[in-house]
Amino acid sequence: MRSSSRIALGTCLTLTGLLLSGSGWAQMPKIKVGPAGTTVDVGGVTVQQGKPGKTKVKVGETEVQTAGGNATVSTPGATVQTTPGGGAAVVTPGATVQTQGGAATVVTPGATVQTAPGGGTTVVTPGATVQGGAGGPTKVQGAGGAVVVQPGGKVVASKPVDALICKGNETRTVQGVVINSQGTAVEVHGNCTMTITGSTIQAAGLAIEVHGNGTLRLEGCTVQGAKGSLRVHGNGTVAARGNTFRGKVEVTGNGTFDRDPSNVFAE
């Protein structure tokens, strides 16, 4: 018998001895040595030891596995996994909890909660989104509008806007609004220059249209349109950073669209 097999067998026998001494069982263990490792079976308790650091213990419907610094505990009602870097995941029929690098995510059928190492927290439910950070403002976003609570207690509320139209030689800046339109939600044309940040733009038609010599800057927005999220044509120009576009993006004529990698596109 090779020395490694002897060591594995010795380990399994030691574990078996501990099990027997604590339980009072008189049943003799069944020992099997093979290429995959050593298996010890003692009346409902099975211990398998293979490669160094890889062990499997099964007691009834509970199973524990370790390998390469990872550990997994499986029961009929839950699964727990840990990694060498300190990460952990707990999965049950009703919820999933994950932690890694100081961040945590909890997912249930009714809500998702995310925390960041710096203290920021985001709670997403079907009816509202709540975002807050350590020492920063807290924002509550729902279908009826948004409410921002500043660190000093100041409350800023916004109601949904049906549409934004910028034309002529205007220069406009819009922040933290909800635009919910049955037609085109945002239209920028003429020589207008518009900036929209931290807003939600939704439309039953086209979400955003930029044409003529219009210029639009988008940052940190969610854009969704049933007939397209963005259309740029004529000499229109759009610069976008950190946005999510849901719906078709169309650029024609002399229109230009800066597709920064920080944007997310979902047709």
N, C-alpha and C positions, 0 to 999 in steps of 0.2 A: 504494500500500500504506500502510495506517495505521501511525503511529509505534509503537503497541503491538505490532502484528504484526511490525514490523521488529526490535523489541527481543527478542521471543520467538524469532524466527528466528535472531537473532544468538546468543542463549543456546544454542539447540539445536545450531547449527553449531560453537560452541565446544566443547560436550560431545562432539560427533561427532569433532572434530579431536583431542581428547584420546584418545578411544577408538582412532582410527586410528593415532595416533603411538605408542601403547603396544602395539598388537597386530601392526603390520606389515601390516594388511589393505590390499589394493589396490582393494577393491570401492567403487564410488562410492555415496554415500548417496542414499536416496530421501527426498525432502522433500515434505511435504504441508502446506499452510496452509489452514485452514478456520475456520468460525465458532467451533468448540470449542477452537481453539488450533493449535499447530504440532506435527507428528509427524516425527521423523527415524528412518529404519530403515536399519541397517547390518548386514546379514547375521547375524541372530539377536539383535541388540541393538536394542531399540526405546526411544526417548525421546519422551515426550509432555509438552508444557508448555501448560497452559491459563491459567486465571485466575492472578493474582499469588499466589505461594506454593503453587500446586498443580502438582506434577510427578509423573510416573509413569515408572519405568525398569524394563524387563523384560529379563532375560538368561536365556535358557533357561526353566527352571521356577521361577526366583526373581524375585519382583516386589517393588519398593519404591515406596510411594506416600507423598507428603507433601501436607498440606493444612491450612491454618489453625493451624499449629504442631503438628499431630499427625503421626505417622509410623507406617506399617505395613509390616512386612517379612514376606512370605509365601514359604514353601518347602514342598516336599512333606511334610516332617516336622514343621513347626512354624510358628506365627504369632506375631509379636511386635508389640505395639502400645504406643505411648507417647503421653502427653498433655502439653500445655503446663504443667500444674500439677505435673508430676513423677510422675504415675501411670504404671504400666506393667503390661502383661499378657502372659504367655507361655502359649500353648496348644499342647500336644502331644497325640498320641493317648492317652498314659498319665497326663497330669497337667495341671493349670492353676495358674498362679502369678499373683497379682495384688498390686500394691502401690499404696498411696495414702495420703498424709498421715502417713507413718510407720508405718502398719499394713500387715500382709502376710497373705495367705491362700494356702495351698497345698492343692489338692484332688487326691487320687488315688483309684483304686477302693477302696483299703483303709483310707484315713485322711484326715482333714482337720486341718490345722494352722493356727491363727490367732494372730497376734501383735498386740498393741496398742501405741500410741505410748508408754505409760507403762511398758512392759516386761512386761505380762501375756501369758501364753501358754496356749492351750487346744488339746489334742490329742484328737480324737474318733476312735475306731475301733469296729468292730462289737461288741467285747467290753468296752470300757472308755472312760472319759473322764478326762483328766488336766488339771487347771487349776492354774495357778500365777502369782504376780505378783512383781514386784521387791520383795524384802525381806519378802514376805508368806508365808502358808502355802501348801502344795501339797496338792491334794486329788485322790485317785485313786478314781473311782467305777466299780464293776463290778456284775454281777448278784449276786455273792456278798457285797456290802457295800461300805463306803467306808473309806478310810484317809486321814487328814489328818496331814501332817507340818508341825509348827510351825517357825518360824525358828530356835528354839533347839534343835531336834532332837527335841522331844517328839512321839510318835506316838500318835494317837487313832484307834482302829478301831471300826467299827460293823458289826453283822450285820443282815441283813434282819429286819424285824419283821412278823409275820403280820397284826396288826391293832392299831389304837389305839381304845380306847373310853373316853370321858370322860363322867361322869354325876354326878348329885347336885350338890353345891356345890363341886366340885373346881376348882382353877386349875392348869393344866399348861402347860409350855413344852417343846417338842421341837425339836432342831436337828440337821441333817445326818444324818438317818436314811433308810434304804430300807424302805419298807413295801410288801410284796408279798403280796396276799391273794387267796384263792380266792372270797371273798364280798365283804363291804363292808370296805374298808381302814381308813377313819376314820369313827367315829360320835361326834357331840357332841350331848348332850341334857341334860335336866334343867336345872339352873342352871350347868352347867359353862362355864368360860371357858378356851379352849385357844389356844395360839400355836404354829404350825409354820413353821420357816424353813429354807431351803436343803436341802430334802428331796425325795425321789422317792416318789410315791404311785401304786401300780399295783394294779389289781384285775381279777379275772375277772368280778366283778359290778359293784357301784357303788363308785366310788373314795371319795367323801366324802358323808356325810349329816349334816345339821345340823337339829335340830328341837327341840320343847319351847321352853325359854328359852335354849338353848345358843348360845354365841358363839364364833366361830372367826376367827382372824387368820392369813392365809397370806402368806408373803413369800418370793420366790425359789424356788418349788417347781415341779416337773413333776408334773402330775396326769393320770392316764389310767385310764379305766374302760371295760370292754366294754359295760356297761349304763348308762353315764353317768359323767361326771367329777364332777358336783356336783348334789346335790338339797338344797334349802332349803325347809322348810315349817314349819307351826305358827308359833311366834314366833322361829324361828331367825334368827341374824344372821351374815353372813360379810363380812369386809373383806379384800380381796386386793390385793397390789401385786407386780408383776414376776413373775407366774407364767405357766406355759404349761398350758392345759387342753385335753386331747384327749378328746373325748366330749361327749355332750349335757349342757347346763346347764339345770336345771329349778328354778324358784322359784314356789311356790304358797302359798296362805293368807296369813298375815301375815309370811311370810318375807321377808328383805331381803338383797340382794347388791350390794355396792359394786363396780360394774364399772369399775375404774380403767383409764385408757387404757394403762397399762404392761403390762397382761395381754395374753396372746396366746391366741386361741380357735381350735381346729381340730376340727371335728366328726369 
